Amino acid sequence: GGHFYMVHRPMRLPEILTKLCAAGLEPKRMRLVYPYADKEPNMVLLDCVRGGAPELRVEPPLIVYEKDGTYTPELKQIYYE
């Protein structure tokens, strides 16, 4: 099956997972995005497959900013490399 990618708010995650499964889209990878390491996540990234078997891999968190407000090394790599 094809892939479906989604970026959404984590507070809606239970509803999102229910709706995806009802639509025949099986979440395969999930990653929470945190603005700062000491804050709550403000985004969830999902990779889903149509008709896939149930198996979800939770990826390590993605932190956007260092304490001083600069991008983390991972974000710099994503944006600039």
PDB file with one MODEL, atoms N, CA, C and O in Angstrom:
MODEL        1
ATOM      1  N   GLY A   1       0.808  -1.190   0.000  1.00  0.00           N
ATOM      2  CA  GLY A   1       0.000   0.000   0.000  1.00  0.00           C
ATOM      3  C   GLY A   1       0.852   1.253   0.000  1.00  0.00           C
ATOM      4  O   GLY A   1       2.057   1.203   0.244  1.00  0.00           O
ATOM      5  N   GLY A   2       0.217   2.367  -0.273  1.00  0.00           N
ATOM      6  CA  GLY A   2       0.904   3.656  -0.292  1.00  0.00           C
ATOM      7  C   GLY A   2       1.088   4.226   1.099  1.00  0.00           C
ATOM      8  O   GLY A   2       0.469   3.782   2.066  1.00  0.00           O
ATOM      9  N   HIS A   3       1.959   5.224   1.173  1.00  0.00           N
ATOM     10  CA  HIS A   3       2.226   5.906   2.446  1.00  0.00           C
ATOM     11  C   HIS A   3       1.377   7.165   2.559  1.00  0.00           C
ATOM     12  O   HIS A   3       1.073   7.824   1.564  1.00  0.00           O
ATOM     13  N   PHE A   4       1.006   7.480   3.786  1.00  0.00           N
ATOM     14  CA  PHE A   4       0.306   8.719   4.118  1.00  0.00           C
ATOM     15  C   PHE A   4       1.069   9.340   5.277  1.00  0.00           C
ATOM     16  O   PHE A   4       1.275   8.700   6.308  1.00  0.00           O
ATOM     17  N   TYR A   5       1.485  10.585   5.104  1.00  0.00           N
ATOM     18  CA  TYR A   5       2.244  11.286   6.148  1.00  0.00           C
ATOM     19  C   TYR A   5       1.371  12.381   6.738  1.00  0.00           C
ATOM     20  O   TYR A   5       0.605  13.031   6.028  1.00  0.00           O
ATOM     21  N   MET A   6       1.495  12.578   8.040  1.00  0.00           N
ATOM     22  CA  MET A   6       0.658  13.560   8.719  1.00  0.00           C
ATOM     23  C   MET A   6       1.456  14.296   9.787  1.00  0.00           C
ATOM     24  O   MET A   6       2.273  13.707  10.494  1.00  0.00           O
ATOM     25  N   VAL A   7       1.198  15.595   9.886  1.00  0.00           N
ATOM     26  CA  VAL A   7       1.715  16.431  10.974  1.00  0.00           C
ATOM     27  C   VAL A   7       0.490  16.998  11.671  1.00  0.00           C
ATOM     28  O   VAL A   7      -0.365  17.612  11.032  1.00  0.00           O
ATOM     29  N   HIS A   8       0.403  16.794  12.979  1.00  0.00           N
ATOM     30  CA  HIS A   8      -0.790  17.261  13.703  1.00  0.00           C
ATOM     31  C   HIS A   8      -0.405  17.583  15.140  1.00  0.00           C
ATOM     32  O   HIS A   8       0.753  17.445  15.535  1.00  0.00           O
ATOM     33  N   ARG A   9      -1.387  18.009  15.906  1.00  0.00           N
ATOM     34  CA  ARG A   9      -1.184  18.320  17.321  1.00  0.00           C
ATOM     35  C   ARG A   9      -1.315  17.037  18.150  1.00  0.00           C
ATOM     36  O   ARG A   9      -2.247  16.259  17.946  1.00  0.00           O
ATOM     37  N   PRO A  10      -0.383  16.818  19.082  1.00  0.00           N
ATOM     38  CA  PRO A  10      -0.412  15.569  19.850  1.00  0.00           C
ATOM     39  C   PRO A  10      -1.638  15.400  20.736  1.00  0.00           C
ATOM     40  O   PRO A  10      -2.004  14.270  21.058  1.00  0.00           O
ATOM     41  N   MET A  11      -2.280  16.489  21.139  1.00  0.00           N
ATOM     42  CA  MET A  11      -3.465  16.353  21.994  1.00  0.00           C
ATOM     43  C   MET A  11      -4.606  15.651  21.254  1.00  0.00           C
ATOM     44  O   MET A  11      -5.551  15.179  21.885  1.00  0.00           O
ATOM     45  N   ARG A  12      -4.528  15.579  19.929  1.00  0.00           N
ATOM     46  CA  ARG A  12      -5.558  14.914  19.127  1.00  0.00           C
ATOM     47  C   ARG A  12      -5.171  13.484  18.753  1.00  0.00           C
ATOM     48  O   ARG A  12      -5.881  12.833  17.987  1.00  0.00           O
ATOM     49  N   LEU A  13      -4.058  12.991  19.283  1.00  0.00           N
ATOM     50  CA  LEU A  13      -3.521  11.693  18.882  1.00  0.00           C
ATOM     51  C   LEU A  13      -4.507  10.530  19.034  1.00  0.00           C
ATOM     52  O   LEU A  13      -4.612   9.731  18.104  1.00  0.00           O
ATOM     53  N   PRO A  14      -5.233  10.387  20.142  1.00  0.00           N
ATOM     54  CA  PRO A  14      -6.174   9.258  20.232  1.00  0.00           C
ATOM     55  C   PRO A  14      -7.204   9.264  19.096  1.00  0.00           C
ATOM     56  O   PRO A  14      -7.478   8.223  18.500  1.00  0.00           O
ATOM     57  N   GLU A  15      -7.763  10.419  18.804  1.00  0.00           N
ATOM     58  CA  GLU A  15      -8.750  10.534  17.726  1.00  0.00           C
ATOM     59  C   GLU A  15      -8.105  10.236  16.370  1.00  0.00           C
ATOM     60  O   GLU A  15      -8.688   9.535  15.542  1.00  0.00           O
ATOM     61  N   ILE A  16      -6.907  10.769  16.148  1.00  0.00           N
ATOM     62  CA  ILE A  16      -6.201  10.564  14.879  1.00  0.00           C
ATOM     63  C   ILE A  16      -5.953   9.078  14.639  1.00  0.00           C
ATOM     64  O   ILE A  16      -6.228   8.573  13.551  1.00  0.00           O
ATOM     65  N   LEU A  17      -5.435   8.374  15.645  1.00  0.00           N
ATOM     66  CA  LEU A  17      -5.140   6.949  15.487  1.00  0.00           C
ATOM     67  C   LEU A  17      -6.402   6.147  15.197  1.00  0.00           C
ATOM     68  O   LEU A  17      -6.384   5.239  14.365  1.00  0.00           O
ATOM     69  N   THR A  18      -7.485   6.472  15.872  1.00  0.00           N
ATOM     70  CA  THR A  18      -8.760   5.789  15.636  1.00  0.00           C
ATOM     71  C   THR A  18      -9.235   6.005  14.209  1.00  0.00           C
ATOM     72  O   THR A  18      -9.639   5.058  13.535  1.00  0.00           O
ATOM     73  N   LYS A  19      -9.189   7.254  13.747  1.00  0.00           N
ATOM     74  CA  LYS A  19      -9.661   7.584  12.389  1.00  0.00           C
ATOM     75  C   LYS A  19      -8.771   6.959  11.320  1.00  0.00           C
ATOM     76  O   LYS A  19      -9.269   6.479  10.302  1.00  0.00           O
ATOM     77  N   LEU A  20      -7.462   6.961  11.545  1.00  0.00           N
ATOM     78  CA  LEU A  20      -6.551   6.361  10.566  1.00  0.00           C
ATOM     79  C   LEU A  20      -6.850   4.876  10.394  1.00  0.00           C
ATOM     80  O   LEU A  20      -6.965   4.387   9.270  1.00  0.00           O
ATOM     81  N   CYS A  21      -6.974   4.165  11.502  1.00  0.00           N
ATOM     82  CA  CYS A  21      -7.243   2.726  11.437  1.00  0.00           C
ATOM     83  C   CYS A  21      -8.593   2.446  10.778  1.00  0.00           C
ATOM     84  O   CYS A  21      -8.718   1.495  10.007  1.00  0.00           O
ATOM     85  N   ALA A  22      -9.600   3.262  11.074  1.00  0.00           N
ATOM     86  CA  ALA A  22     -10.918   3.098  10.457  1.00  0.00           C
ATOM     87  C   ALA A  22     -10.856   3.314   8.947  1.00  0.00           C
ATOM     88  O   ALA A  22     -11.653   2.742   8.204  1.00  0.00           O
ATOM     89  N   ALA A  23      -9.913   4.139   8.492  1.00  0.00           N
ATOM     90  CA  ALA A  23      -9.754   4.421   7.062  1.00  0.00           C
ATOM     91  C   ALA A  23      -8.805   3.433   6.384  1.00  0.00           C
ATOM     92  O   ALA A  23      -8.494   3.586   5.203  1.00  0.00           O
ATOM     93  N   GLY A  24      -8.344   2.424   7.123  1.00  0.00           N
ATOM     94  CA  GLY A  24      -7.448   1.428   6.546  1.00  0.00           C
ATOM     95  C   GLY A  24      -6.003   1.868   6.467  1.00  0.00           C
ATOM     96  O   GLY A  24      -5.210   1.289   5.724  1.00  0.00           O
ATOM     97  N   LEU A  25      -5.655   2.900   7.239  1.00  0.00           N
ATOM     98  CA  LEU A  25      -4.279   3.401   7.277  1.00  0.00           C
ATOM     99  C   LEU A  25      -3.650   3.002   8.606  1.00  0.00           C
ATOM    100  O   LEU A  25      -4.113   3.418   9.668  1.00  0.00           O
ATOM    101  N   GLU A  26      -2.606   2.203   8.543  1.00  0.00           N
ATOM    102  CA  GLU A  26      -1.959   1.710   9.758  1.00  0.00           C
ATOM    103  C   GLU A  26      -0.738   2.565  10.091  1.00  0.00           C
ATOM    104  O   GLU A  26       0.201   2.639   9.298  1.00  0.00           O
ATOM    105  N   PRO A  27      -0.744   3.216  11.266  1.00  0.00           N
ATOM    106  CA  PRO A  27       0.429   3.996  11.673  1.00  0.00           C
ATOM    107  C   PRO A  27       1.644   3.082  11.831  1.00  0.00           C
ATOM    108  O   PRO A  27       1.572   2.055  12.505  1.00  0.00           O
ATOM    109  N   LYS A  28       2.757   3.461  11.207  1.00  0.00           N
ATOM    110  CA  LYS A  28       3.985   2.667  11.257  1.00  0.00           C
ATOM    111  C   LYS A  28       5.079   3.346  12.060  1.00  0.00           C
ATOM    112  O   LYS A  28       5.816   2.687  12.793  1.00  0.00           O
ATOM    113  N   ARG A  29       5.189   4.663  11.926  1.00  0.00           N
ATOM    114  CA  ARG A  29       6.211   5.418  12.663  1.00  0.00           C
ATOM    115  C   ARG A  29       5.567   6.673  13.227  1.00  0.00           C
ATOM    116  O   ARG A  29       4.728   7.307  12.587  1.00  0.00           O
ATOM    117  N   MET A  30       5.983   7.017  14.447  1.00  0.00           N
ATOM    118  CA  MET A  30       5.477   8.215  15.105  1.00  0.00           C
ATOM    119  C   MET A  30       6.647   8.914  15.783  1.00  0.00           C
ATOM    120  O   MET A  30       7.508   8.276  16.390  1.00  0.00           O
ATOM    121  N   ARG A  31       6.660  10.230  15.669  1.00  0.00           N
ATOM    122  CA  ARG A  31       7.712  11.010  16.327  1.00  0.00           C
ATOM    123  C   ARG A  31       7.096  12.279  16.895  1.00  0.00           C
ATOM    124  O   ARG A  31       6.422  13.026  16.186  1.00  0.00           O
ATOM    125  N   LEU A  32       7.333  12.514  18.174  1.00  0.00           N
ATOM    126  CA  LEU A  32       6.867  13.738  18.813  1.00  0.00           C
ATOM    127  C   LEU A  32       7.911  14.831  18.634  1.00  0.00           C
ATOM    128  O   LEU A  32       9.112  14.585  18.734  1.00  0.00           O
ATOM    129  N   VAL A  33       7.432  16.045  18.368  1.00  0.00           N
ATOM    130  CA  VAL A  33       8.300  17.204  18.158  1.00  0.00           C
ATOM    131  C   VAL A  33       8.122  18.145  19.341  1.00  0.00           C
ATOM    132  O   VAL A  33       7.008  18.554  19.669  1.00  0.00           O
ATOM    133  N   TYR A  34       9.242  18.478  19.975  1.00  0.00           N
ATOM    134  CA  TYR A  34       9.255  19.358  21.138  1.00  0.00           C
ATOM    135  C   TYR A  34       9.921  20.675  20.749  1.00  0.00           C
ATOM    136  O   TYR A  34      10.996  20.657  20.149  1.00  0.00           O
ATOM    137  N   PRO A  35       9.308  21.826  21.075  1.00  0.00           N
ATOM    138  CA  PRO A  35       9.981  23.089  20.756  1.00  0.00           C
ATOM    139  C   PRO A  35      11.299  23.215  21.522  1.00  0.00           C
ATOM    140  O   PRO A  35      12.310  23.635  20.959  1.00  0.00           O
ATOM    141  N   TYR A  36      11.284  22.854  22.794  1.00  0.00           N
ATOM    142  CA  TYR A  36      12.473  22.832  23.663  1.00  0.00           C
ATOM    143  C   TYR A  36      12.436  21.528  24.453  1.00  0.00           C
ATOM    144  O   TYR A  36      11.359  20.974  24.674  1.00  0.00           O
ATOM    145  N   ALA A  37      13.576  21.039  24.874  1.00  0.00           N
ATOM    146  CA  ALA A  37      13.652  19.757  25.584  1.00  0.00           C
ATOM    147  C   ALA A  37      12.806  19.733  26.854  1.00  0.00           C
ATOM    148  O   ALA A  37      12.315  18.676  27.251  1.00  0.00           O
ATOM    149  N   ASP A  38      12.631  20.893  27.496  1.00  0.00           N
ATOM    150  CA  ASP A  38      11.893  20.933  28.758  1.00  0.00           C
ATOM    151  C   ASP A  38      10.429  21.354  28.593  1.00  0.00           C
ATOM    152  O   ASP A  38       9.754  21.638  29.582  1.00  0.00           O
ATOM    153  N   LYS A  39       9.937  21.394  27.360  1.00  0.00           N
ATOM    154  CA  LYS A  39       8.540  21.766  27.091  1.00  0.00           C
ATOM    155  C   LYS A  39       7.744  20.547  26.643  1.00  0.00           C
ATOM    156  O   LYS A  39       8.311  19.493  26.353  1.00  0.00           O
ATOM    157  N   GLU A  40       6.432  20.700  26.591  1.00  0.00           N
ATOM    158  CA  GLU A  40       5.554  19.649  26.083  1.00  0.00           C
ATOM    159  C   GLU A  40       5.665  19.583  24.557  1.00  0.00           C
ATOM    160  O   GLU A  40       5.968  20.595  23.924  1.00  0.00           O
ATOM    161  N   PRO A  41       5.427  18.422  23.960  1.00  0.00           N
ATOM    162  CA  PRO A  41       5.459  18.353  22.498  1.00  0.00           C
ATOM    163  C   PRO A  41       4.329  19.189  21.898  1.00  0.00           C
ATOM    164  O   PRO A  41       3.236  19.269  22.458  1.00  0.00           O
ATOM    165  N   ASN A  42       4.611  19.815  20.743  1.00  0.00           N
ATOM    166  CA  ASN A  42       3.577  20.618  20.091  1.00  0.00           C
ATOM    167  C   ASN A  42       3.214  20.091  18.706  1.00  0.00           C
ATOM    168  O   ASN A  42       2.344  20.650  18.039  1.00  0.00           O
ATOM    169  N   MET A  43       3.878  19.014  18.269  1.00  0.00           N
ATOM    170  CA  MET A  43       3.547  18.369  17.001  1.00  0.00           C
ATOM    171  C   MET A  43       3.807  16.877  17.113  1.00  0.00           C
ATOM    172  O   MET A  43       4.638  16.429  17.903  1.00  0.00           O
ATOM    173  N   VAL A  44       3.075  16.116  16.303  1.00  0.00           N
ATOM    174  CA  VAL A  44       3.341  14.688  16.150  1.00  0.00           C
ATOM    175  C   VAL A  44       3.463  14.419  14.654  1.00  0.00           C
ATOM    176  O   VAL A  44       2.646  14.880  13.857  1.00  0.00           O
ATOM    177  N   LEU A  45       4.495  13.667  14.287  1.00  0.00           N
ATOM    178  CA  LEU A  45       4.722  13.272  12.900  1.00  0.00           C
ATOM    179  C   LEU A  45       4.334  11.804  12.774  1.00  0.00           C
ATOM    180  O   LEU A  45       4.774  10.971  13.566  1.00  0.00           O
ATOM    181  N   LEU A  46       3.514  11.490  11.781  1.00  0.00           N
ATOM    182  CA  LEU A  46       3.065  10.114  11.580  1.00  0.00           C
ATOM    183  C   LEU A  46       3.355   9.663  10.156  1.00  0.00           C
ATOM    184  O   LEU A  46       3.180  10.420   9.201  1.00  0.00           O
ATOM    185  N   ASP A  47       3.797   8.426  10.030  1.00  0.00           N
ATOM    186  CA  ASP A  47       3.981   7.756   8.740  1.00  0.00           C
ATOM    187  C   ASP A  47       3.063   6.545   8.781  1.00  0.00           C
ATOM    188  O   ASP A  47       3.229   5.662   9.623  1.00  0.00           O
ATOM    189  N   CYS A  48       2.093   6.504   7.870  1.00  0.00           N
ATOM    190  CA  CYS A  48       1.097   5.433   7.855  1.00  0.00           C
ATOM    191  C   CYS A  48       1.147   4.699   6.516  1.00  0.00           C
ATOM    192  O   CYS A  48       1.570   5.259   5.506  1.00  0.00           O
ATOM    193  N   VAL A  49       0.708   3.434   6.522  1.00  0.00           N
ATOM    194  CA  VAL A  49       0.673   2.620   5.313  1.00  0.00           C
ATOM    195  C   VAL A  49      -0.735   2.068   5.133  1.00  0.00           C
ATOM    196  O   VAL A  49      -1.340   1.552   6.073  1.00  0.00           O
ATOM    197  N   ARG A  50      -1.245   2.183   3.917  1.00  0.00           N
ATOM    198  CA  ARG A  50      -2.567   1.633   3.614  1.00  0.00           C
ATOM    199  C   ARG A  50      -2.497   0.108   3.670  1.00  0.00           C
ATOM    200  O   ARG A  50      -1.679  -0.519   2.996  1.00  0.00           O
ATOM    201  N   GLY A  51      -3.371  -0.470   4.486  1.00  0.00           N
ATOM    202  CA  GLY A  51      -3.463  -1.922   4.580  1.00  0.00           C
ATOM    203  C   GLY A  51      -2.294  -2.596   5.274  1.00  0.00           C
ATOM    204  O   GLY A  51      -2.112  -3.806   5.131  1.00  0.00           O
ATOM    205  N   GLY A  52      -1.500  -1.847   6.019  1.00  0.00           N
ATOM    206  CA  GLY A  52      -0.341  -2.425   6.702  1.00  0.00           C
ATOM    207  C   GLY A  52      -0.733  -3.223   7.934  1.00  0.00           C
ATOM    208  O   GLY A  52      -1.818  -3.049   8.489  1.00  0.00           O
ATOM    209  N   ALA A  53       0.167  -4.097   8.347  1.00  0.00           N
ATOM    210  CA  ALA A  53      -0.048  -4.869   9.576  1.00  0.00           C
ATOM    211  C   ALA A  53       0.180  -3.964  10.783  1.00  0.00           C
ATOM    212  O   ALA A  53       0.972  -3.025  10.709  1.00  0.00           O
ATOM    213  N   PRO A  54      -0.509  -4.237  11.901  1.00  0.00           N
ATOM    214  CA  PRO A  54      -0.338  -3.409  13.096  1.00  0.00           C
ATOM    215  C   PRO A  54       1.071  -3.541  13.677  1.00  0.00           C
ATOM    216  O   PRO A  54       1.448  -4.602  14.174  1.00  0.00           O
ATOM    217  N   GLU A  55       1.820  -2.488  13.614  1.00  0.00           N
ATOM    218  CA  GLU A  55       3.155  -2.424  14.225  1.00  0.00           C
ATOM    219  C   GLU A  55       3.606  -0.971  14.177  1.00  0.00           C
ATOM    220  O   GLU A  55       3.875  -0.434  13.102  1.00  0.00           O
ATOM    221  N   LEU A  56       3.688  -0.341  15.335  1.00  0.00           N
ATOM    222  CA  LEU A  56       4.045   1.075  15.428  1.00  0.00           C
ATOM    223  C   LEU A  56       5.406   1.222  16.083  1.00  0.00           C
ATOM    224  O   LEU A  56       5.645   0.692  17.168  1.00  0.00           O
ATOM    225  N   ARG A  57       6.291   1.941  15.418  1.00  0.00           N
ATOM    226  CA  ARG A  57       7.612   2.246  15.984  1.00  0.00           C
ATOM    227  C   ARG A  57       7.605   3.708  16.421  1.00  0.00           C
ATOM    228  O   ARG A  57       7.354   4.605  15.616  1.00  0.00           O
ATOM    229  N   VAL A  58       7.881   3.937  17.692  1.00  0.00           N
ATOM    230  CA  VAL A  58       7.957   5.297  18.224  1.00  0.00           C
ATOM    231  C   VAL A  58       9.411   5.745  18.127  1.00  0.00           C
ATOM    232  O   VAL A  58      10.298   5.176  18.764  1.00  0.00           O
ATOM    233  N   GLU A  59       9.635   6.775  17.319  1.00  0.00           N
ATOM    234  CA  GLU A  59      10.982   7.296  17.075  1.00  0.00           C
ATOM    235  C   GLU A  59      11.417   8.178  18.253  1.00  0.00           C
ATOM    236  O   GLU A  59      10.570   8.637  19.019  1.00  0.00           O
ATOM    237  N   PRO A  60      12.711   8.418  18.405  1.00  0.00           N
ATOM    238  CA  PRO A  60      13.176   9.343  19.446  1.00  0.00           C
ATOM    239  C   PRO A  60      12.590  10.737  19.217  1.00  0.00           C
ATOM    240  O   PRO A  60      12.296  11.099  18.077  1.00  0.00           O
ATOM    241  N   PRO A  61      12.419  11.519  20.273  1.00  0.00           N
ATOM    242  CA  PRO A  61      11.834  12.851  20.113  1.00  0.00           C
ATOM    243  C   PRO A  61      12.711  13.754  19.249  1.00  0.00           C
ATOM    244  O   PRO A  61      13.934  13.616  19.217  1.00  0.00           O
ATOM    245  N   LEU A  62      12.057  14.675  18.555  1.00  0.00           N
ATOM    246  CA  LEU A  62      12.747  15.692  17.766  1.00  0.00           C
ATOM    247  C   LEU A  62      12.649  17.002  18.536  1.00  0.00           C
ATOM    248  O   LEU A  62      11.554  17.520  18.754  1.00  0.00           O
ATOM    249  N   ILE A  63      13.788  17.531  18.945  1.00  0.00           N
ATOM    250  CA  ILE A  63      13.843  18.795  19.680  1.00  0.00           C
ATOM    251  C   ILE A  63      14.225  19.884  18.682  1.00  0.00           C
ATOM    252  O   ILE A  63      15.207  19.740  17.954  1.00  0.00           O
ATOM    253  N   VAL A  64      13.459  20.969  18.641  1.00  0.00           N
ATOM    254  CA  VAL A  64      13.683  22.024  17.647  1.00  0.00           C
ATOM    255  C   VAL A  64      14.771  22.995  18.088  1.00  0.00           C
ATOM    256  O   VAL A  64      15.692  23.281  17.323  1.00  0.00           O
ATOM    257  N   TYR A  65      14.674  23.509  19.326  1.00  0.00           N
ATOM    258  CA  TYR A  65      15.568  24.577  19.771  1.00  0.00           C
ATOM    259  C   TYR A  65      16.421  24.177  20.969  1.00  0.00           C
ATOM    260  O   TYR A  65      15.990  23.412  21.833  1.00  0.00           O
ATOM    261  N   GLU A  66      17.630  24.707  21.000  1.00  0.00           N
ATOM    262  CA  GLU A  66      18.484  24.653  22.188  1.00  0.00           C
ATOM    263  C   GLU A  66      17.954  25.679  23.189  1.00  0.00           C
ATOM    264  O   GLU A  66      17.083  26.480  22.850  1.00  0.00           O
ATOM    265  N   LYS A  67      18.471  25.661  24.411  1.00  0.00           N
ATOM    266  CA  LYS A  67      18.024  26.621  25.436  1.00  0.00           C
ATOM    267  C   LYS A  67      18.229  28.066  25.011  1.00  0.00           C
ATOM    268  O   LYS A  67      17.460  28.944  25.403  1.00  0.00           O
ATOM    269  N   ASP A  68      19.275  28.323  24.201  1.00  0.00           N
ATOM    270  CA  ASP A  68      19.564  29.701  23.775  1.00  0.00           C
ATOM    271  C   ASP A  68      18.740  30.141  22.565  1.00  0.00           C
ATOM    272  O   ASP A  68      18.925  31.249  22.061  1.00  0.00           O
ATOM    273  N   GLY A  69      17.831  29.283  22.096  1.00  0.00           N
ATOM    274  CA  GLY A  69      16.954  29.646  20.993  1.00  0.00           C
ATOM    275  C   GLY A  69      17.487  29.304  19.609  1.00  0.00           C
ATOM    276  O   GLY A  69      16.806  29.554  18.614  1.00  0.00           O
ATOM    277  N   THR A  70      18.685  28.739  19.522  1.00  0.00           N
ATOM    278  CA  THR A  70      19.217  28.317  18.225  1.00  0.00           C
ATOM    279  C   THR A  70      18.724  26.905  17.913  1.00  0.00           C
ATOM    280  O   THR A  70      18.341  26.155  18.811  1.00  0.00           O
ATOM    281  N   TYR A  71      18.739  26.558  16.636  1.00  0.00           N
ATOM    282  CA  TYR A  71      18.318  25.214  16.244  1.00  0.00           C
ATOM    283  C   TYR A  71      19.255  24.157  16.815  1.00  0.00           C
ATOM    284  O   TYR A  71      20.453  24.392  16.970  1.00  0.00           O
ATOM    285  N   THR A  72      18.695  22.989  17.126  1.00  0.00           N
ATOM    286  CA  THR A  72      19.506  21.847  17.547  1.00  0.00           C
ATOM    287  C   THR A  72      20.291  21.336  16.337  1.00  0.00           C
ATOM    288  O   THR A  72      19.924  21.621  15.197  1.00  0.00           O
ATOM    289  N   PRO A  73      21.365  20.586  16.577  1.00  0.00           N
ATOM    290  CA  PRO A  73      22.127  20.034  15.450  1.00  0.00           C
ATOM    291  C   PRO A  73      21.262  19.223  14.473  1.00  0.00           C
ATOM    292  O   PRO A  73      21.464  19.298  13.261  1.00  0.00           O
ATOM    293  N   GLU A  74      20.310  18.456  14.992  1.00  0.00           N
ATOM    294  CA  GLU A  74      19.457  17.670  14.093  1.00  0.00           C
ATOM    295  C   GLU A  74      18.606  18.567  13.205  1.00  0.00           C
ATOM    296  O   GLU A  74      18.446  18.288  12.017  1.00  0.00           O
ATOM    297  N   LEU A  75      18.058  19.643  13.768  1.00  0.00           N
ATOM    298  CA  LEU A  75      17.253  20.561  12.962  1.00  0.00           C
ATOM    299  C   LEU A  75      18.106  21.267  11.920  1.00  0.00           C
ATOM    300  O   LEU A  75      17.670  21.460  10.785  1.00  0.00           O
ATOM    301  N   LYS A  76      19.310  21.651  12.298  1.00  0.00           N
ATOM    302  CA  LYS A  76      20.219  22.265  11.322  1.00  0.00           C
ATOM    303  C   LYS A  76      20.484  21.307  10.171  1.00  0.00           C
ATOM    304  O   LYS A  76      20.510  21.714   9.010  1.00  0.00           O
ATOM    305  N   GLN A  77      20.678  20.036  10.494  1.00  0.00           N
ATOM    306  CA  GLN A  77      20.925  19.038   9.455  1.00  0.00           C
ATOM    307  C   GLN A  77      19.703  18.896   8.544  1.00  0.00           C
ATOM    308  O   GLN A  77      19.845  18.817   7.324  1.00  0.00           O
ATOM    309  N   ILE A  78      18.514  18.863   9.128  1.00  0.00           N
ATOM    310  CA  ILE A  78      17.283  18.737   8.340  1.00  0.00           C
ATOM    311  C   ILE A  78      17.106  19.945   7.424  1.00  0.00           C
ATOM    312  O   ILE A  78      16.794  19.784   6.245  1.00  0.00           O
ATOM    313  N   TYR A  79      17.302  21.145   7.950  1.00  0.00           N
ATOM    314  CA  TYR A  79      17.041  22.361   7.184  1.00  0.00           C
ATOM    315  C   TYR A  79      18.139  22.729   6.200  1.00  0.00           C
ATOM    316  O   TYR A  79      17.856  23.253   5.123  1.00  0.00           O
ATOM    317  N   TYR A  80      19.382  22.461   6.555  1.00  0.00           N
ATOM    318  CA  TYR A  80      20.485  23.024   5.777  1.00  0.00           C
ATOM    319  C   TYR A  80      21.346  22.010   5.043  1.00  0.00           C
ATOM    320  O   TYR A  80      22.172  22.410   4.223  1.00  0.00           O
ATOM    321  N   GLU A  81      21.193  20.731   5.297  1.00  0.00           N
ATOM    322  CA  GLU A  81      22.047  19.752   4.610  1.00  0.00           C
ATOM    323  C   GLU A  81      21.245  18.847   3.718  1.00  0.00           C
ATOM    324  O   GLU A  81      21.806  17.966   3.067  1.00  0.00           O
TER     325      GLU A  81
ENDMDL
END
